[in-house]
Amino acid sequence: MAETTTIRISRDTHARVTRLAAERHETIDETVNRAIRALRQDAMARDLAAELTTDETAWLGADAG
């Protein structure tokens, strides 16, 4: 593992992450990294699903030539 630091989380959250990591046969660090990636992917999916703005629609319809 690379350099580490400490973050403050509740005991309940720590227990839940520890349990989840054990169920997945991975470290807490790996589980947290997966969770962060999933949250980022979820945010990207919401952005992609959102209605296009007027400017975006105009840009997509612009003549490229």
CYANA upper distance limits for C-alpha pairs under 8 A (distance plus 0.5 A):
  9 ILE  CA     13 THR  CA      6.81
  9 ILE  CA     14 HIS  CA      7.00
 10 SER  CA     14 HIS  CA      6.74
 11 ARG  CA     15 ALA  CA      6.59
 12 ASP  CA     16 ARG  CA      6.72
 13 THR  CA     17 VAL  CA      6.63
 14 HIS  CA     18 THR  CA      6.50
 15 ALA  CA     19 ARG  CA      6.56
 16 ARG  CA     20 LEU  CA      6.61
 17 VAL  CA     21 ALA  CA      6.52
 17 VAL  CA     28 ILE  CA      7.08
 17 VAL  CA     31 THR  CA      7.85
 17 VAL  CA     32 VAL  CA      8.19
 18 THR  CA     22 ALA  CA      6.68
 18 THR  CA     28 ILE  CA      6.65
 19 ARG  CA     23 GLU  CA      6.68
 20 LEU  CA     24 ARG  CA      6.72
 20 LEU  CA     31 THR  CA      7.97
 21 ALA  CA     25 HIS  CA      6.47
 21 ALA  CA     26 GLU  CA      5.68
 21 ALA  CA     27 THR  CA      6.23
 21 ALA  CA     28 ILE  CA      5.93
 21 ALA  CA     30 GLU  CA      8.27
 21 ALA  CA     31 THR  CA      6.15
 22 ALA  CA     26 GLU  CA      6.76
 22 ALA  CA     27 THR  CA      7.95
 26 GLU  CA     30 GLU  CA      6.63
 26 GLU  CA     31 THR  CA      7.20
 27 THR  CA     31 THR  CA      6.82
 28 ILE  CA     32 VAL  CA      6.59
 29 ASP  CA     33 ASN  CA      6.59
 30 GLU  CA     34 ARG  CA      6.66
 31 THR  CA     35 ALA  CA      6.69
 32 VAL  CA     36 ILE  CA      6.65
 33 ASN  CA     37 ARG  CA      6.68
 34 ARG  CA     38 ALA  CA      6.59
 35 ALA  CA     39 LEU  CA      6.69
 36 ILE  CA     40 ARG  CA      6.75
 37 ARG  CA     41 GLN  CA      6.63
 38 ALA  CA     42 ASP  CA      6.57
 39 LEU  CA     43 ALA  CA      6.75
 40 ARG  CA     44 MET  CA      6.76
 41 GLN  CA     45 ALA  CA      6.61
 42 ASP  CA     46 ARG  CA      6.75
 43 ALA  CA     47 ASP  CA      6.77
 44 MET  CA     48 LEU  CA      6.64
 45 ALA  CA     49 ALA  CA      6.59
 46 ARG  CA     50 ALA  CA      6.71
 52 LEU  CA     56 GLU  CA      6.28
 52 LEU  CA     57 THR  CA      6.62
 53 THR  CA     57 THR  CA      6.73
 54 THR  CA     58 ALA  CA      6.67
 55 ASP  CA     59 TRP  CA      6.57
 56 GLU  CA     60 LEU  CA      6.66
 57 THR  CA     61 GLY  CA      6.74
 58 ALA  CA     62 ALA  CA      6.58
